Amino acid sequence: MPDRALPVIAVLATGGTIAGAQADATSAGYKAGSFSVGDLLAAVPQLAGIADIRAEQIANVGSQNMTHGVWQALAARVEALCRDASVAGIVITHGTDTLEETAYFLSLVIRHDKPIVLVGAMRPATALGAEGPANLYNAVALARHPEARGRGPLVVMNEDVHYAREIQKTASAGLCAFASPNRGRAGVMHGAAPIFYSRNTTVHTTESEFSLALLEKAGWPRVDVVYAHANLQADLIDFLAGAADGIVLAGVGDGNATDLAIDGLVRAASNGVAVVRSSRTGSGFVARDVELDDAGMGFVAARDLNPQKARILLMLGLSITRDPAALQRIFDRY
């Protein structure tokens, strides 16, 4: 029996590479979400020495198949666990492809300061040198640590700790696939304890104005991303403007695109579709009213949010307002 004096950590599993299996240990191919949360925990018996684990399987998918439905179920369960005084912290195992999106989403809809840590792996569980067990151990160690409280959802990968807003997957393979390119990592794990370098300075969790209830009431507004490239035409934008509540431009450089595409986005904005300019470059800052007349065109500048996170913030923003000026204020805060 576990020592009841140990902190209770809830582990919520959603699948991903950390739960993936190969045909053999040297194969490049694998099936994500092959193992259950019980299998993951059995591979790390050392967890019994640092926490009393309560495990639940929320989903078991590759995170390329992450859906709003899974987000809804996951966030609802996290909310309930945050209200449970017996639970010290929460760990979420997740595929790496959309891990940053889930982390950022939770940072905006969970209004609690309890430690929430997301973790994944770049190598499947059956691989030679699989890092999943070490990552999971670090995640539980971080979730039980008092220094993790009040920082919003954190992500731990390869002993690095990142804030949900800042982390990005920056490589398709390899252990060093995650970074926080604009503001730097939050800290590192040293043994079973974190060393934090900074605090996040943007609004999250307890100060957030968003919630699952507001999002559900708004019907989860549809927001799509358009990727800018040479010779981009406006027909795709015109099509999306008839279907979407919002469009995020993953623009070249400072959130720009061809004149034809910008004209299409102006038409969309004039018809009530929210338009946000972000950058496809992977880092940097999209400034307002520099290359383009955002105020005159009815656009919102994403600042240093990447396109996939700008999509999440716009979706949540649209659950409150459709006014471009008000949406810009939201992007300035979050």
LUMVEXSE-722934 format. One record per residue (C-alpha): residue number from 1; residue in one letter; x, y, z negated. Coordinates in pm, whole numbers, always signed. Example, Ala and Ser with C-alpha at 12.3 -4.5 7.8 and 13.67 -1.06 7.14 Angstrom:
<atoms>
+-----+---------+--------+--------+--------+
| num | residuo |     px |     py |     pz |
+-----+---------+--------+--------+--------+
|   1 |       A |  +1230 |   -450 |   -780 |
|   2 |       S |  +1367 |   -106 |   -714 |
+-----+---------+--------+--------+--------+
</atoms>
This chain:
<atoms>
+-----+---------+--------+--------+--------+
| num | residuo |     px |     py |     pz |
+-----+---------+--------+--------+--------+
|   1 |       M |     +0 |     +0 |     +0 |
|   2 |       P |   +130 |   +349 |    +77 |
|   3 |       D |   +233 |   +576 |   -207 |
|   4 |       R |    -75 |   +795 |   -265 |
|   5 |       A |   +158 |  +1073 |   -382 |
|   6 |       L |   +280 |  +1111 |    -26 |
|   7 |       P |   +114 |  +1383 |   +184 |
|   8 |       V |   -166 |  +1263 |   +409 |
|   9 |       I |    -93 |  +1323 |   +778 |
|  10 |       A |   -360 |  +1256 |  +1040 |
|  11 |       V |   -222 |  +1123 |  +1368 |
|  12 |       L |   -455 |  +1173 |  +1665 |
|  13 |       A |   -353 |   +988 |  +1980 |
|  14 |       T |   -450 |  +1090 |  +2333 |
|  15 |       G |   -222 |   +863 |  +2540 |
|  16 |       G |    +58 |   +981 |  +2766 |
|  17 |       T |   +408 |   +859 |  +2839 |
|  18 |       I |   +482 |   +818 |  +2469 |
|  19 |       A |   +225 |   +534 |  +2484 |
|  20 |       G |   +332 |   +416 |  +2831 |
|  21 |       A |   +452 |    +72 |  +2941 |
|  22 |       Q |   +674 |    -43 |  +3229 |
|  23 |       A |   +689 |   -372 |  +3412 |
|  24 |       D |  +1043 |   -402 |  +3274 |
|  25 |       A |  +1270 |   -183 |  +3063 |
|  26 |       T |  +1465 |    -43 |  +3360 |
|  27 |       S |  +1172 |    +30 |  +3590 |
|  28 |       A |  +1105 |   +392 |  +3693 |
|  29 |       G |   +732 |   +328 |  +3720 |
|  30 |       Y |   +501 |   +288 |  +3422 |
|  31 |       K |   +138 |   +313 |  +3312 |
|  32 |       A |    +67 |   +595 |  +3068 |
|  33 |       G |   -160 |   +531 |  +2773 |
|  34 |       S |    -93 |   +156 |  +2759 |
|  35 |       F |    -40 |   +134 |  +2384 |
|  36 |       S |   -270 |   +228 |  +2098 |
|  37 |       V |   -192 |   +464 |  +1814 |
|  38 |       G |   -142 |   +159 |  +1594 |
|  39 |       D |   +129 |    +35 |  +1831 |
|  40 |       L |   +303 |   +373 |  +1822 |
|  41 |       L |   +304 |   +382 |  +1444 |
|  42 |       A |   +426 |    +22 |  +1416 |
|  43 |       A |   +736 |   +123 |  +1613 |
|  44 |       V |   +829 |   +378 |  +1343 |
|  45 |       P |   +815 |   +195 |  +1006 |
|  46 |       Q |  +1018 |   +478 |   +853 |
|  47 |       L |   +701 |   +691 |   +853 |
|  48 |       A |   +582 |   +498 |   +549 |
|  49 |       G |   +853 |   +669 |   +348 |
|  50 |       I |   +745 |  +1026 |   +424 |
|  51 |       A |   +368 |  +1027 |   +471 |
|  52 |       D |    +40 |   +848 |   +421 |
|  53 |       I |    -75 |   +812 |   +781 |
|  54 |       R |   -438 |   +818 |   +893 |
|  55 |       A |   -454 |   +728 |  +1261 |
|  56 |       E |   -727 |   +785 |  +1519 |
|  57 |       Q |   -747 |   +726 |  +1893 |
|  58 |       I |   -915 |  +1028 |  +2056 |
|  59 |       A |   -832 |   +926 |  +2415 |
|  60 |       N |   -577 |   +712 |  +2597 |
|  61 |       V |   -498 |   +880 |  +2928 |
|  62 |       G |   -208 |  +1018 |  +3122 |
|  63 |       S |   -219 |  +1389 |  +3052 |
|  64 |       Q |   -254 |  +1471 |  +3421 |
|  65 |       N |   -609 |  +1347 |  +3358 |
|  66 |       M |   -666 |  +1570 |  +3055 |
|  67 |       T |  -1017 |  +1717 |  +3072 |
|  68 |       H |  -1220 |  +1982 |  +2896 |
|  69 |       G |  -1422 |  +1697 |  +2749 |
|  70 |       V |  -1117 |  +1555 |  +2576 |
|  71 |       W |  -1019 |  +1903 |  +2461 |
|  72 |       Q |  -1363 |  +1948 |  +2311 |
|  73 |       A |  -1349 |  +1617 |  +2124 |
|  74 |       L |   -990 |  +1678 |  +2011 |
|  75 |       A |  -1054 |  +2032 |  +1890 |
|  76 |       A |  -1369 |  +1927 |  +1706 |
|  77 |       R |  -1178 |  +1653 |  +1525 |
|  78 |       V |   -888 |  +1886 |  +1443 |
|  79 |       E |  -1137 |  +2138 |  +1303 |
|  80 |       A |  -1287 |  +1872 |  +1077 |
|  81 |       L |   -946 |  +1758 |   +955 |
|  82 |       C |   -842 |  +2117 |   +886 |
|  83 |       R |  -1144 |  +2146 |   +656 |
|  84 |       D |  -1048 |  +1823 |   +476 |
|  85 |       A |   -847 |  +1931 |   +174 |
|  86 |       S |   -692 |  +1585 |   +139 |
|  87 |       V |   -513 |  +1616 |   +477 |
|  88 |       A |   -181 |  +1803 |   +465 |
|  89 |       G |   -118 |  +1820 |   +838 |
|  90 |       I |   -213 |  +1689 |  +1180 |
|  91 |       V |     -2 |  +1528 |  +1454 |
|  92 |       I |   -129 |  +1486 |  +1809 |
|  93 |       T |    +46 |  +1248 |  +2048 |
|  94 |       H |     +7 |  +1368 |  +2405 |
|  95 |       G |   +134 |  +1325 |  +2759 |
|  96 |       T |   +395 |  +1580 |  +2860 |
|  97 |       D |   +233 |  +1701 |  +3185 |
|  98 |       T |    -31 |  +1918 |  +3018 |
|  99 |       L |    +98 |  +1915 |  +2660 |
| 100 |       E |   +166 |  +2290 |  +2670 |
| 101 |       E |   -190 |  +2360 |  +2785 |
| 102 |       T |   -351 |  +2157 |  +2508 |
| 103 |       A |   -124 |  +2319 |  +2248 |
| 104 |       Y |   -211 |  +2670 |  +2367 |
| 105 |       F |   -583 |  +2590 |  +2384 |
| 106 |       L |   -580 |  +2463 |  +2026 |
| 107 |       S |   -387 |  +2770 |  +1912 |
| 108 |       L |   -677 |  +2988 |  +2028 |
| 109 |       V |   -981 |  +2789 |  +1910 |
| 110 |       I |   -864 |  +2641 |  +1578 |
| 111 |       R |   -907 |  +2904 |  +1309 |
| 112 |       H |   -702 |  +2738 |  +1037 |
| 113 |       D |   -343 |  +2768 |   +914 |
| 114 |       K |   -289 |  +2397 |   +846 |
| 115 |       P |    +17 |  +2252 |  +1028 |
| 116 |       I |    -72 |  +2107 |  +1369 |
| 117 |       V |   +209 |  +1943 |  +1565 |
| 118 |       L |   +192 |  +1805 |  +1920 |
| 119 |       V |   +446 |  +1553 |  +2040 |
| 120 |       G |   +518 |  +1345 |  +2347 |
| 121 |       A |   +799 |  +1162 |  +2521 |
| 122 |       M |   +966 |  +1173 |  +2859 |
| 123 |       R |  +1043 |   +800 |  +2855 |
| 124 |       P |   +773 |   +535 |  +2814 |
| 125 |       A |   +763 |   +327 |  +2499 |
| 126 |       T |   +919 |    +22 |  +2669 |
| 127 |       A |  +1215 |   +209 |  +2822 |
| 128 |       L |  +1576 |   +166 |  +2722 |
| 129 |       G |  +1648 |   +456 |  +2488 |
| 130 |       A |  +1283 |   +554 |  +2449 |
| 131 |       E |  +1275 |   +874 |  +2244 |
| 132 |       G |   +909 |   +847 |  +2145 |
| 133 |       P |   +967 |   +692 |  +1800 |
| 134 |       A |  +1219 |   +960 |  +1701 |
| 135 |       N |   +992 |  +1234 |  +1833 |
| 136 |       L |   +695 |  +1092 |  +1641 |
| 137 |       Y |   +899 |  +1073 |  +1321 |
| 138 |       N |  +1003 |  +1436 |  +1364 |
| 139 |       A |   +644 |  +1540 |  +1432 |
| 140 |       V |   +518 |  +1383 |  +1110 |
| 141 |       A |   +811 |  +1528 |   +915 |
| 142 |       L |   +731 |  +1872 |  +1057 |
| 143 |       A |   +356 |  +1846 |   +992 |
| 144 |       R |   +417 |  +1764 |   +624 |
| 145 |       H |   +658 |  +2052 |   +570 |
| 146 |       P |   +523 |  +2368 |   +403 |
| 147 |       E |   +726 |  +2590 |   +639 |
| 148 |       A |   +509 |  +2469 |   +930 |
| 149 |       R |   +197 |  +2623 |   +781 |
| 150 |       G |    +55 |  +2940 |   +934 |
| 151 |       R |   +255 |  +2921 |  +1257 |
| 152 |       G |    -21 |  +2785 |  +1479 |
| 153 |       P |    +19 |  +2457 |  +1669 |
| 154 |       L |   +381 |  +2358 |  +1715 |
| 155 |       V |   +540 |  +2122 |  +1966 |
| 156 |       V |   +840 |  +1907 |  +1880 |
| 157 |       M |  +1042 |  +1741 |  +2155 |
| 158 |       N |  +1401 |  +1619 |  +2151 |
| 159 |       E |  +1449 |  +1773 |  +1802 |
| 160 |       D |  +1350 |  +2121 |  +1929 |
| 161 |       V |  +1048 |  +2299 |  +1781 |
| 162 |       H |   +842 |  +2531 |  +2002 |
| 163 |       Y |   +545 |  +2761 |  +1955 |
| 164 |       A |   +237 |  +2662 |  +2156 |
| 165 |       R |   +225 |  +2991 |  +2348 |
| 166 |       E |   +591 |  +2981 |  +2451 |
| 167 |       I |   +664 |  +2621 |  +2544 |
| 168 |       Q |   +679 |  +2512 |  +2907 |
| 169 |       K |   +761 |  +2186 |  +3078 |
| 170 |       T |  +1049 |  +2294 |  +3301 |
| 171 |       A |  +1161 |  +1965 |  +3457 |
| 172 |       S |   +986 |  +1662 |  +3600 |
| 173 |       A |  +1221 |  +1412 |  +3433 |
| 174 |       G |  +1497 |  +1390 |  +3175 |
| 175 |       L |  +1494 |  +1437 |  +2800 |
| 176 |       C |  +1562 |  +1813 |  +2812 |
| 177 |       A |  +1241 |  +1890 |  +3000 |
| 178 |       F |  +1092 |  +2152 |  +2766 |
| 179 |       A |  +1192 |  +2508 |  +2691 |
| 180 |       S |  +1052 |  +2839 |  +2569 |
| 181 |       P |  +1209 |  +3057 |  +2838 |
| 182 |       N |  +1078 |  +3398 |  +2741 |
| 183 |       R |  +1111 |  +3416 |  +2364 |
| 184 |       G |  +1314 |  +3109 |  +2274 |
| 185 |       R |  +1240 |  +2801 |  +2071 |
| 186 |       A |  +1090 |  +2835 |  +1726 |
| 187 |       G |  +1356 |  +2621 |  +1561 |
| 188 |       V |  +1504 |  +2274 |  +1534 |
| 189 |       M |  +1454 |  +1964 |  +1325 |
| 190 |       H |  +1746 |  +1889 |  +1093 |
| 191 |       G |  +1692 |  +1547 |   +942 |
| 192 |       A |  +1336 |  +1548 |   +813 |
| 193 |       A |  +1310 |  +1926 |   +775 |
| 194 |       P |  +1268 |  +2214 |  +1019 |
| 195 |       I |  +1499 |  +2511 |  +1051 |
| 196 |       F |  +1295 |  +2801 |  +1191 |
| 197 |       Y |  +1462 |  +3083 |  +1381 |
| 198 |       S |  +1168 |  +3317 |  +1424 |
| 199 |       R |   +796 |  +3371 |  +1382 |
| 200 |       N |   +554 |  +3399 |  +1672 |
| 201 |       T |   +434 |  +3754 |  +1719 |
| 202 |       T |   +116 |  +3704 |  +1923 |
| 203 |       V |   -233 |  +3637 |  +1788 |
| 204 |       H |   -332 |  +3276 |  +1714 |
| 205 |       T |   -547 |  +3051 |  +1493 |
| 206 |       T |   -670 |  +3241 |  +1187 |
| 207 |       E |   -668 |  +3576 |  +1371 |
| 208 |       S |   -821 |  +3445 |  +1694 |
| 209 |       E |  -1159 |  +3574 |  +1808 |
| 210 |       F |  -1229 |  +3259 |  +2012 |
| 211 |       S |  -1395 |  +2935 |  +1910 |
| 212 |       L |  -1532 |  +2611 |  +2045 |
| 213 |       A |  -1884 |  +2735 |  +1971 |
| 214 |       L |  -1838 |  +3045 |  +2186 |
| 215 |       L |  -1687 |  +2841 |  +2466 |
| 216 |       E |  -1968 |  +2587 |  +2460 |
| 217 |       K |  -2229 |  +2864 |  +2456 |
| 218 |       A |  -2064 |  +3018 |  +2764 |
| 219 |       G |  -2064 |  +2681 |  +2941 |
| 220 |       W |  -1683 |  +2655 |  +2970 |
| 221 |       P |  -1634 |  +2921 |  +3241 |
| 222 |       R |  -1466 |  +2788 |  +3553 |
| 223 |       V |  -1122 |  +2936 |  +3623 |
| 224 |       D |   -901 |  +2821 |  +3909 |
| 225 |       V |   -536 |  +2889 |  +3997 |
| 226 |       V |   -423 |  +3001 |  +4343 |
| 227 |       Y |    -54 |  +2948 |  +4419 |
| 228 |       A |   +104 |  +3224 |  +4625 |
| 229 |       H |   +337 |  +3142 |  +4914 |
| 230 |       A |   +452 |  +3287 |  +5243 |
| 231 |       N |   +165 |  +3343 |  +5488 |
| 232 |       L |   -103 |  +3287 |  +5224 |
| 233 |       Q |   -446 |  +3349 |  +5378 |
| 234 |       A |   -761 |  +3474 |  +5208 |
| 235 |       D |  -1002 |  +3196 |  +5307 |
| 236 |       L |   -923 |  +2980 |  +5002 |
| 237 |       I |   -968 |  +3282 |  +4775 |
| 238 |       D |  -1296 |  +3371 |  +4944 |
| 239 |       F |  -1415 |  +3012 |  +4892 |
| 240 |       L |  -1319 |  +3009 |  +4524 |
| 241 |       A |  -1485 |  +3344 |  +4469 |
| 242 |       G |  -1816 |  +3174 |  +4545 |
| 243 |       A |  -1760 |  +2899 |  +4291 |
| 244 |       A |  -1539 |  +3026 |  +4009 |
| 245 |       D |  -1592 |  +3268 |  +3723 |
| 246 |       G |  -1224 |  +3360 |  +3731 |
| 247 |       I |   -915 |  +3323 |  +3949 |
| 248 |       V |   -555 |  +3326 |  +3831 |
| 249 |       L |   -296 |  +3415 |  +4093 |
| 250 |       A |    +31 |  +3228 |  +4047 |
| 251 |       G |   +202 |  +3506 |  +4233 |
| 252 |       V |   +546 |  +3554 |  +4377 |
| 253 |       G |   +780 |  +3770 |  +4173 |
| 254 |       D |   +582 |  +4015 |  +3964 |
| 255 |       G |   +248 |  +3842 |  +4033 |
| 256 |       N |   +220 |  +3948 |  +4396 |
| 257 |       A |    +95 |  +3787 |  +4718 |
| 258 |       T |    +35 |  +3863 |  +5085 |
| 259 |       D |   -175 |  +4166 |  +5174 |
| 260 |       L |   -447 |  +3932 |  +5302 |
| 261 |       A |   -456 |  +3742 |  +4974 |
| 262 |       I |   -463 |  +4061 |  +4769 |
| 263 |       D |   -751 |  +4187 |  +4983 |
| 264 |       G |   -935 |  +3862 |  +4911 |
| 265 |       L |   -876 |  +3902 |  +4539 |
| 266 |       V |  -1004 |  +4261 |  +4553 |
| 267 |       R |  -1323 |  +4131 |  +4718 |
| 268 |       A |  -1355 |  +3866 |  +4447 |
| 269 |       A |  -1310 |  +4122 |  +4168 |
| 270 |       S |  -1564 |  +4356 |  +4328 |
| 271 |       N |  -1814 |  +4069 |  +4319 |
| 272 |       G |  -1765 |  +4009 |  +3947 |
| 273 |       V |  -1498 |  +3736 |  +3955 |
| 274 |       A |  -1227 |  +3795 |  +3694 |
| 275 |       V |   -882 |  +3812 |  +3857 |
| 276 |       V |   -557 |  +3768 |  +3664 |
| 277 |       R |   -212 |  +3812 |  +3816 |
| 278 |       S |    +62 |  +3583 |  +3681 |
| 279 |       S |   +395 |  +3466 |  +3821 |
| 280 |       R |   +499 |  +3134 |  +3969 |
| 281 |       T |   +865 |  +3197 |  +3876 |
| 282 |       G |   +856 |  +3019 |  +3539 |
| 283 |       S |   +959 |  +3314 |  +3324 |
| 284 |       G |   +951 |  +3689 |  +3307 |
| 285 |       F |   +684 |  +3955 |  +3266 |
| 286 |       V |   +400 |  +4055 |  +3499 |
| 287 |       A |   +363 |  +4428 |  +3439 |
| 288 |       R |    +39 |  +4616 |  +3489 |
| 289 |       D |     +5 |  +4888 |  +3755 |
| 290 |       V |   +360 |  +4858 |  +3889 |
| 291 |       E |   +357 |  +4683 |  +4227 |
| 292 |       L |    -22 |  +4688 |  +4247 |
| 293 |       D |   -293 |  +4923 |  +4127 |
| 294 |       D |   -448 |  +4682 |  +3878 |
| 295 |       A |   -685 |  +4940 |  +3734 |
| 296 |       G |   -814 |  +5039 |  +4076 |
| 297 |       M |   -839 |  +4683 |  +4202 |
| 298 |       G |  -1004 |  +4546 |  +3888 |
| 299 |       F |   -718 |  +4306 |  +3811 |
| 300 |       V |   -569 |  +4185 |  +3482 |
| 301 |       A |   -193 |  +4139 |  +3432 |
| 302 |       A |    -94 |  +3817 |  +3255 |
| 303 |       R |   +222 |  +3963 |  +3098 |
| 304 |       D |   +451 |  +3667 |  +3013 |
| 305 |       L |   +187 |  +3392 |  +3020 |
| 306 |       N |   +245 |  +3133 |  +3290 |
| 307 |       P |    -44 |  +3055 |  +3529 |
| 308 |       Q |   -170 |  +2746 |  +3349 |
| 309 |       K |   -187 |  +2926 |  +3015 |
| 310 |       A |   -333 |  +3239 |  +3176 |
| 311 |       R |   -612 |  +3012 |  +3303 |
| 312 |       I |   -689 |  +2902 |  +2947 |
| 313 |       L |   -687 |  +3254 |  +2805 |
| 314 |       L |   -906 |  +3382 |  +3088 |
| 315 |       M |  -1153 |  +3098 |  +3035 |
| 316 |       L |  -1176 |  +3184 |  +2666 |
| 317 |       G |  -1185 |  +3557 |  +2737 |
| 318 |       L |  -1482 |  +3503 |  +2968 |
| 319 |       S |  -1668 |  +3343 |  +2679 |
| 320 |       I |  -1672 |  +3692 |  +2523 |
| 321 |       T |  -1658 |  +3949 |  +2803 |
| 322 |       R |  -1640 |  +3998 |  +3179 |
| 323 |       D |  -1512 |  +4354 |  +3166 |
| 324 |       P |  -1160 |  +4374 |  +3324 |
| 325 |       A |  -1043 |  +4638 |  +3077 |
| 326 |       A |  -1155 |  +4426 |  +2783 |
| 327 |       L |   -992 |  +4118 |  +2935 |
| 328 |       Q |   -667 |  +4312 |  +2973 |
| 329 |       R |   -677 |  +4398 |  +2604 |
| 330 |       I |   -714 |  +4026 |  +2532 |
| 331 |       F |   -410 |  +3944 |  +2744 |
| 332 |       D |   -216 |  +4219 |  +2567 |
| 333 |       R |   -291 |  +4060 |  +2228 |
| 334 |       Y |   -262 |  +3688 |  +2293 |
+-----+---------+--------+--------+--------+
</atoms>
